């Protein structure tokens, strides 16, 4: 029985790590949005950093602080969820769906 080439597996793991890290850098440049009620939009990047919040004038005119706060939270949560889903999908393409602790 031939021996296992452990160096091959190490090279493959290093290659995979490099690809994943490169894709994470690309995702950091993407903008992903979440929207709440058409009045608040949150923009995050592909690594879940909040980049912007846009509030429609109608939300400000309502004079309902609690509603505006809820809309902001909902928009940010949706954007974060969309971003996590995008990252998971992109990293699974690279790893072939294999979960790699600390990387995917």
C-alpha positions as CSV (number, residue, x, y, z in Angstrom):
1,X,0.0,0.0,0.0
2,X,1.6,3.3,-1.0
3,X,2.2,5.9,1.6
4,X,0.0,9.0,2.1
5,X,1.7,12.1,0.7
6,X,1.0,14.5,3.6
7,X,2.9,17.3,1.8
8,X,0.3,17.2,-0.9
9,X,-2.5,17.7,1.6
10,X,-0.6,20.6,3.2
11,X,-0.1,22.2,-0.2
12,X,-3.8,21.9,-1.0
13,X,-4.8,23.3,2.4
14,X,-2.4,26.3,1.9
15,X,-3.8,26.9,-1.6
16,X,-7.4,26.7,-0.2
17,X,-6.5,29.1,2.6
18,X,-5.0,31.6,0.1
19,X,-8.1,31.4,-2.1
20,X,-10.5,31.9,0.8
21,X,-8.5,34.9,2.2
22,X,-8.4,36.5,-1.3
23,X,-12.2,36.1,-1.7
24,X,-12.8,37.6,1.7
25,X,-10.8,40.7,0.6
26,X,-13.0,40.9,-2.5
27,X,-16.1,40.5,-0.4
28,X,-15.0,43.4,1.8
29,X,-15.3,45.7,-1.3
30,X,-18.9,44.6,-2.1
31,X,-22.0,46.5,-1.0
32,X,-24.9,44.5,0.3
33,X,-28.2,46.2,1.3
34,X,-31.0,45.5,3.6
35,X,-34.3,47.4,3.5
36,X,-37.0,48.0,6.0
37,X,-40.4,49.3,5.0
38,X,-38.9,51.1,2.0
39,X,-38.0,53.9,4.4
40,X,-34.6,52.7,5.8
41,X,-31.8,51.1,3.9
42,X,-28.6,49.7,5.5
43,X,-25.5,49.0,3.5
44,X,-22.9,46.6,4.7
45,X,-19.9,45.0,2.9
46,X,-19.4,41.3,2.4
47,X,-17.6,40.9,5.7
48,X,-20.4,42.5,7.8
49,X,-19.1,46.0,8.3
50,X,-21.8,48.6,8.4
51,X,-21.0,51.2,5.7
52,X,-24.1,53.4,5.5
53,X,-27.7,54.0,6.6
54,X,-30.1,55.9,4.4
55,X,-33.3,57.2,5.8
56,X,-36.2,58.3,3.6
57,X,-37.7,61.7,4.5
58,X,-41.0,60.1,5.1
59,X,-39.6,58.2,8.1
60,X,-38.3,61.5,9.5
61,X,-41.6,63.3,9.0
62,X,-43.5,60.6,11.0
63,X,-42.2,62.0,14.3
64,X,-42.3,58.4,15.6
65,X,-38.9,57.8,17.1
66,X,-39.6,54.2,18.1
67,X,-40.7,53.3,14.6
68,X,-37.6,54.8,13.1
69,X,-35.4,53.0,15.5
70,X,-37.1,49.7,14.7
71,X,-36.8,50.3,11.0
72,X,-33.0,51.0,11.4
73,X,-32.5,47.8,13.4
74,X,-34.6,45.8,10.9
75,X,-32.6,47.2,7.9
76,X,-29.3,46.6,9.5
77,X,-30.2,43.0,10.5
78,X,-31.4,42.2,7.0
79,X,-28.3,43.6,5.5
80,X,-26.1,41.6,7.9
81,X,-28.1,38.5,7.1
82,X,-27.7,39.1,3.4
83,X,-24.0,39.6,3.8
84,X,-23.5,36.4,5.9
85,X,-25.5,34.4,3.3
86,X,-23.4,35.9,0.5
87,X,-20.1,35.1,2.3
88,X,-21.2,31.6,3.1
89,X,-22.2,30.9,-0.5
90,X,-19.0,32.3,-1.9
91,X,-16.7,30.5,0.5
92,X,-18.6,27.2,-0.1
93,X,-17.8,27.6,-3.8
94,X,-14.1,27.6,-3.0
95,X,-14.1,24.9,-0.3
96,X,-16.5,22.6,-2.1
97,X,-18.9,22.9,0.8
98,X,-16.4,21.6,3.3
99,X,-16.6,23.5,6.6
100,X,-13.1,24.5,7.6
101,X,-12.9,25.9,11.1
102,X,-11.5,29.4,11.2
103,X,-11.8,29.9,7.5
104,X,-15.3,29.2,6.4
